[in-house]
Every structure is written in C-alpha cells, then in structure tokens.
Amino acid sequence: QLQLVESGGGLVQAGASLRLSCTASIGTFGSHTIGWFRQAPGKERAFVTAITRNGANIYTFYADSVKGRFTISRENAGNTVYLEMNSLRSEDTAVYYCAASAGFCTATSCRDRRIYKGWGQGTQVTVSS
C-alpha cells in the first residue's frame, strides 16, 4: 500500500505562492489517482484537487474555490505530485493532505475522500492577511 508524505507548507502573506509536494515513501504511484484535500480548524476535510489517468489521458479536477489559482501536476517519473498555489488568500489556511486512490476517478468520485487511502501526515499552510 502506498504511503505518502507531504512537504512544502509554510507561512506566507496573502498574494504569495507556495508549492506543495506529495511523494510516495513506499511504493510507486503507477496508475493511482492522487488527490489533495485540506482541513481548516473546526472544519471538515475538503477536496482541493486531483489528478487521474485513464489510459493515455490525464485529467485534473479542482474545487471552485481554487480554480484558476492552484495547479496540480505530476512529474514524469511519476512518484511526486505537486500542488502549485498562487494568489494565496487567508481562507486557504489549512493543513493540506494528499492521498491515493487506485485507478481512475471521475469528476464526481475524485471529490469523495472515501475513495482515498494512504493519507499523508499533512503540511500546514498559513496565509496571513
């Protein structure tokens, strides 16, 4: 089973950028879907973005709140997924988690945290206004 590790969080000012990384500490991503979720204090863990593959086609999905500001990508070797976050806002403050799901997911199922396993320990992102 995949075990994932997140890194790259930190404290930044509003409008700044950060890049988070999600790396497999055990196993390889292969054809797994990788998703990013975040959890702010007192709130449920929420979908941010996911990258999934169906044959040769790669699909990405985003929460409306981050669309146009965040970009998910996967390195060619396939064992690291990045989350590039631009124009950060105070409401982006949260612990960010990555997780894996076997195989392909749709625009709907990718948003369901129940399909994911191998959650990382999370990385804190704090955006000061």
Disulfide bonds with the S-S distance in Angstrom:
Cys22-Cys98 2.15
Cys105-Cys110 1.71
